[in-house]
Each structure stands twice: as structure tokens, then as C-alpha cells.
Amino acid sequence: MSVDRALVRSIAELARLSISPQHEEAAAIELAAVLDLFEALSAAPVNALQPLSHPGDPELRLRDDVAVAGDQRNAFEVLAPAMSGGYYLVPKVIE
């Protein structure tokens, strides 16, 4: 698609962007490249394709549900400053 400086100025005004005159030509070239890419994408034959809910593999590969760490409650209770009835006691911070 052909994009000229006038179109770049018009788009910049609509988008409330400030583009200096020396950058208008570079912006026109980049905008034309993006529009050409969209034109190429729209020409792709997608009529026979079914929509995807997710682009990845629909089957989840799950690992075995195996415990890797044993019960360490006794080791943690030794480190705790205070315990009562199997619960950690902490200082009161809110009156």
C-alpha cells in the first residue's frame, strides 16, 4: 500500500501524535511495511481451518502426583520460638 507524508500527518493528527517533518518519510515507509504485512496475512487461505481455543497442544501432560518431601513438622517445631497445641505462636501486632 502506498503511504505518503500527507497520510502520515493525517494519521498522526488523528492519534494526537507529534511527528517531526524529518521523521515523516521514515514513518511512511514503516507504516507501508506494516500495512503490506496485514495485506499478505489477509491473503492467507484460512477458510478451511477450524478455530482454535488454544494454539498449543490440547492434551495436558501431567507429572505423577508423588510426594517428594516427607513430614518435617518436628524439625520446624524445634526452630519455632513458641508452640501451643501444634500451632505456631506469634506476638500480637494489632490491638
C-alpha positions as CSV (number, residue, x, y, z in Angstrom):
1,M,0.0,0.0,0.0
2,S,1.2,3.5,-0.8
3,V,1.7,5.7,2.2
4,D,2.8,9.3,1.7
5,R,3.7,12.1,4.1
6,A,0.2,13.6,3.9
7,L,-1.3,10.4,5.1
8,V,1.3,10.1,7.9
9,R,0.5,13.7,9.0
10,S,-3.3,12.9,8.9
11,I,-2.9,9.7,11.0
12,A,-0.6,11.5,13.5
13,E,-3.1,14.2,13.9
14,L,-5.9,11.7,14.5
15,A,-3.8,9.8,17.0
16,R,-2.7,13.1,18.6
17,L,1.0,12.3,17.9
18,S,3.7,14.8,17.1
19,I,5.9,13.6,14.3
20,S,8.7,15.9,13.1
21,P,8.9,16.6,9.4
22,Q,12.3,14.8,9.1
23,H,10.7,11.6,10.6
24,E,7.6,11.6,8.3
25,E,9.3,9.8,5.5
26,A,10.6,7.0,7.8
27,A,7.2,6.7,9.4
28,A,5.6,6.4,6.0
29,I,8.0,3.6,5.0
30,E,7.4,1.7,8.3
31,L,3.6,2.2,8.1
32,A,3.6,0.9,4.5
33,A,5.5,-2.2,5.5
34,V,3.0,-2.9,8.3
35,L,0.1,-2.5,6.0
36,D,1.7,-4.7,3.4
37,L,2.2,-7.4,6.1
38,F,-1.5,-7.2,7.0
39,E,-2.4,-7.4,3.3
40,A,-0.3,-10.6,3.0
41,L,-1.9,-12.0,6.1
42,S,-5.4,-11.4,4.8
43,A,-4.5,-13.2,1.6
44,A,-3.7,-16.4,3.5
45,P,-6.1,-19.3,2.8
46,V,-7.8,-19.8,6.2
47,N,-11.3,-20.7,5.0
48,A,-10.9,-24.4,5.6
49,L,-9.4,-24.1,9.1
50,Q,-11.3,-24.7,12.3
51,P,-11.0,-22.0,15.0
52,L,-8.7,-23.0,17.9
53,S,-9.4,-22.3,21.5
54,H,-5.7,-22.6,22.3
55,P,-2.8,-22.7,19.8
56,G,-0.9,-25.2,21.9
57,D,-1.4,-28.9,22.5
58,P,-4.9,-29.6,23.8
59,E,-3.7,-32.5,25.9
60,L,-2.1,-31.7,29.2
61,R,1.0,-33.7,30.1
62,L,0.8,-34.1,33.8
63,R,3.6,-35.5,36.0
64,D,2.9,-38.2,38.5
65,D,1.5,-36.9,41.8
66,V,4.2,-38.2,44.1
67,A,5.2,-36.6,47.4
68,V,8.9,-35.6,47.2
69,A,9.4,-34.2,50.8
70,G,8.4,-36.1,53.9
71,D,6.8,-34.7,57.0
72,Q,9.2,-32.2,58.6
73,R,6.9,-30.9,61.3
74,N,9.2,-31.9,64.2
75,A,12.2,-30.2,62.6
76,F,10.2,-27.0,62.1
77,E,8.8,-27.1,65.7
78,V,12.3,-27.1,67.1
79,L,13.0,-23.8,65.2
80,A,9.8,-22.1,66.3
81,P,10.1,-19.7,69.2
82,A,6.8,-20.8,70.7
83,M,4.3,-23.6,70.0
84,S,0.9,-24.5,71.6
85,G,-1.3,-27.3,70.5
86,G,0.5,-27.8,67.2
87,Y,0.2,-24.1,66.3
88,Y,2.9,-21.5,66.0
89,L,2.5,-18.7,68.4
90,V,3.4,-15.2,67.2
91,P,3.4,-11.9,69.0
92,K,0.2,-9.8,68.9
93,V,0.7,-6.9,66.5
94,I,-2.8,-5.4,66.4
95,E,-4.6,-4.1,69.5
